[in-house]
């Protein structure tokens, strides 16, 4: 029988269990920091039209690196090694850092995605607004379930949060599909990959959230949630950002090639003076 209550963190962890989460957080910090350096330095390699998307990618991973540093420290302070086991110190593990991070970075990720498509302002601006509002609702309604020790409460808030979550995925999938049809062949493959990565990365979050609701409890649930969210954040932020950069790079090359072709086809008018001299 599944327990109706879930402890936020177990009182004891084996060395392997503690180190798995510890190393996952460490990996995320390194990935976010390295990605930030890359994105901020890579802006010059794409045309001005797409630099905003790359700049946002850098901001997203910078925010995430900071919050994961705080999560890492909070995890380390929550346990102490005694007699071959990591035992709770009584210091609370502050997982709220993760939701604060998502509250800031998820709307930015959505703006980043729309920005690299190069949509007209009359299309992109209302799209930004709709997606940002949905993102805030998704995170705000998911948090009460995350911090609850009741499986029932967690399930209710998880279901509520799924509504804006599904809306965001639907809108992004529709926009990406529509944009793909209008893109040159060189860009279509990258946009199709973006759609798949979007489903993969965003799909990991609800799986991790649902672990306590499918009978996985105690240390296994706590570790699964933390590692699952960490993997999802790596996929959704630095890896997704690299794909955004690749799309911006391809589109910049296509635009440049098109401009060069137009310049080559252009014939300057012959002035009267030049004609008379001839």
C-alpha positions in Angstrom: 0.0 0.0 0.0 1.4 3.4 -0.9 1.9 5.8 2.0 -0.1 9.0 1.8 2.8 11.0 3.2 6.2 11.7 1.9 9.1 13.0 4.0 10.9 15.8 2.2 14.3 14.3 3.0 15.2 11.0 4.7 17.1 11.2 8.0 19.9 8.9 6.8 21.6 8.4 3.5 24.3 6.0 2.4 27.6 7.5 1.2 26.7 6.5 -2.4 23.2 8.0 -2.2 24.5 11.3 -0.8 27.4 11.5 -3.3 25.0 10.8 -6.2 23.0 14.0 -5.5 26.2 15.9 -4.5 27.9 15.1 -7.7 24.8 15.8 -9.8 24.6 19.3 -8.4 28.3 19.8 -9.0 28.0 18.7 -12.6 25.1 21.1 -13.2 27.1 24.0 -11.7 30.1 23.2 -14.0 27.8 22.8 -17.1 26.0 26.1 -16.4 29.1 28.0 -15.8 30.9 26.7 -18.9 27.8 27.4 -21.0 27.6 30.9 -19.7 31.2 31.7 -20.8 30.5 30.2 -24.2 27.3 32.0 -24.9 28.5 35.4 -23.8 31.6 35.0 -26.1 29.7 33.4 -29.0 27.3 36.3 -29.7 29.7 37.8 -32.3 29.6 34.7 -34.4 25.9 35.2 -35.3 24.2 38.0 -37.1 22.7 40.9 -35.0 19.2 39.6 -35.6 19.8 36.5 -33.5 22.2 37.8 -30.8 19.3 38.5 -28.4 18.6 34.7 -28.3 22.2 33.9 -27.5 22.4 36.6 -24.9 19.3 35.2 -23.2 20.9 31.7 -23.3 23.9 33.2 -21.3 21.6 34.9 -18.8 19.6 31.7 -18.3 22.6 29.5 -17.5 24.1 32.2 -15.3 21.0 32.4 -13.2 20.9 28.6 -13.0 24.6 28.3 -12.0 24.0 30.7 -9.1 20.9 28.9 -7.8 22.5 25.5 -8.1 25.5 26.8 -6.1 23.0 27.6 -3.4 21.2 24.3 -3.7 24.6 22.5 -3.5 25.5 24.3 -0.3 22.1 23.6 1.2 22.4 19.9 0.4 25.9 19.8 1.9 24.7 21.5 5.1 21.7 19.2 5.5 23.9 16.1 6.2 27.0 15.1 8.1 29.0 11.9 7.8 28.8 9.8 10.9 29.7 6.1 11.3 29.6 5.4 7.6 26.2 7.1 7.0 25.2 10.6 6.1 22.9 11.7 8.9 20.6 14.8 9.0 22.1 17.8 10.7 18.7 19.3 11.3 19.4 22.1 8.8 16.6 22.2 6.3 17.3 21.5 2.7 16.1 24.6 0.8 14.7 23.3 -2.4 12.8 26.6 -2.9 16.0 27.8 -4.7 15.0 25.5 -7.6 11.6 27.1 -8.0 12.9 30.6 -7.8 15.3 29.6 -10.5 12.6 28.2 -12.7 10.4 31.3 -12.1 13.2 33.4 -13.6 14.7 31.1 -16.2 11.6 29.3 -17.7 10.1 32.5 -19.1 13.5 33.5 -20.5 13.9 30.1 -22.1 10.6 30.6 -23.9 11.6 34.0 -25.0 14.9 32.6 -26.2 13.1 29.9 -28.3 10.8 32.4 -29.9 13.6 34.9 -30.5 15.7 32.5 -32.6 12.8 31.9 -34.9 13.0 35.5 -36.1 9.2 36.0 -36.1 7.7 39.4 -36.8 7.2 41.7 -33.8 3.4 41.6 -34.1 3.6 37.8 -33.8 6.4 37.4 -31.3 5.3 40.0 -28.7 1.8 38.5 -27.9 3.4 35.1 -28.0 6.0 36.1 -25.4 3.3 37.4 -23.1 1.1 34.3 -23.4 4.0 31.9 -22.8 5.4 33.9 -19.9 2.1 34.0 -18.1 1.6 30.3 -18.6 5.1 29.6 -17.3 4.5 31.6 -14.1 1.2 29.8 -13.5 2.9 26.4 -14.1 5.7 27.0 -11.6 3.5 28.8 -9.0 1.0 25.9 -8.9 3.6 23.2 -8.9 5.4 24.5 -5.9 2.7 23.8 -3.2 2.7 20.2 -4.3 6.5 20.0 -4.2 6.8 21.1 -0.6 3.8 19.1 0.6 4.3 15.9 2.6 1.0 14.7 1.4 0.8 12.5 -1.7 -2.8 13.6 -2.3 -1.9 17.4 -2.1 1.1 16.8 -4.4 -1.1 15.0 -6.9 -3.7 17.8 -6.9 -1.3 20.6 -7.4 0.6 18.5 -10.0 -2.5 18.1 -12.0 -3.3 21.8 -11.8 0.3 22.7 -12.9 0.0 20.3 -15.9 -2.6 22.5 -17.6 -0.3 25.5 -18.3 2.5 22.9 -18.8 0.6 21.2 -21.6 -0.5 24.6 -23.1 3.2 25.8 -23.3 4.2 22.6 -25.1 1.3 22.8 -27.5 2.0 26.4 -28.4 5.8 25.8 -28.8 5.3 22.7 -30.8 2.8 24.5 -33.1 5.0 27.5 -33.6 8.1 25.4 -34.3 6.2 23.2 -36.7 4.8 26.3 -38.5 8.3 28.0 -38.5 9.9 24.8 -39.9 7.8 24.9 -43.0 9.0 28.4 -43.8 12.7 27.8 -43.2 15.4 26.9 -45.7 16.4 23.2 -45.8 19.5 23.8 -43.8 17.4 25.1 -40.9 14.6 22.5 -41.0 16.7 19.7 -39.5 17.9 21.8 -36.6 14.3 22.9 -35.8 13.1 19.3 -35.9 15.8 18.4 -33.4 14.7 21.4 -31.2 11.2 20.0 -31.1 12.4 16.6 -30.0 14.8 18.1 -27.4 11.9 20.2 -26.1 9.8 17.1 -25.5 12.7 15.2 -24.0 13.9 17.9 -21.6 10.5 19.1 -20.5 9.3 15.5 -20.2 11.9 14.7 -17.5 10.4 17.3 -15.1 7.0 15.7 -14.6 8.6 12.2 -14.4 10.8 13.4 -11.5 7.8 15.1 -9.9 5.7 12.0 -10.1 8.2 9.6 -8.5 6.6 9.9 -5.0 3.2 9.3 -6.5 4.0 6.0 -8.0 5.1 4.2 -4.8 8.7 5.4 -4.8 9.3 6.8 -1.3 12.1 7.6 1.2 15.7 8.0 0.1 15.0 6.6 -3.4 12.3 9.2 -4.1 14.3 12.1 -2.7 17.4 11.2 -4.8 15.3 10.5 -7.9 13.6 13.9 -7.7 16.9 15.8 -7.2 18.9 13.9 -9.9 15.9 13.9 -12.3 15.5 17.7 -12.0 19.3 18.1 -12.4 19.3 16.1 -15.6 16.3 18.0 -17.0 18.0 21.3 -16.3 21.1 20.3 -18.2 19.0 19.3 -21.1 16.7 22.3 -21.0 19.3 25.0 -20.5 22.9 24.5 -21.7 22.1 21.8 -24.2 19.0 23.6 -25.5 21.0 26.8 -25.6 23.7 25.2 -27.7 21.0 24.1 -30.2 19.6 27.6 -30.2 23.1 28.9 -31.0 23.5 26.3 -33.8 20.1 27.4 -35.3 21.2 31.1 -35.1 24.5 30.2 -36.7 22.8 28.4 -39.6 20.2 31.1 -40.2 22.9 33.8 -40.1 24.9 31.9 -42.8 21.7 31.5 -44.9 20.8 35.2 -44.5 24.4 36.2 -45.4 24.4 34.0 -48.5 21.0 35.4 -49.6 22.3 39.0 -49.2 25.5 38.2 -51.1 23.3 36.7 -53.9 21.2 39.9 -54.0 24.3 42.1 -54.1 25.8 40.0 -57.0 22.5 40.3 -59.0 22.3 44.0 -58.5 23.4 46.2 -61.5 24.2 49.8 -60.8 22.5 52.3 -63.1 24.7 54.0 -65.7 24.7 57.7 -65.3 24.3 60.1 -68.3 27.9 61.4 -67.8 29.3 57.9 -68.0 27.2 57.1 -71.1 28.3 60.3 -72.9 32.0 59.5 -72.2 31.5 56.1 -73.8 
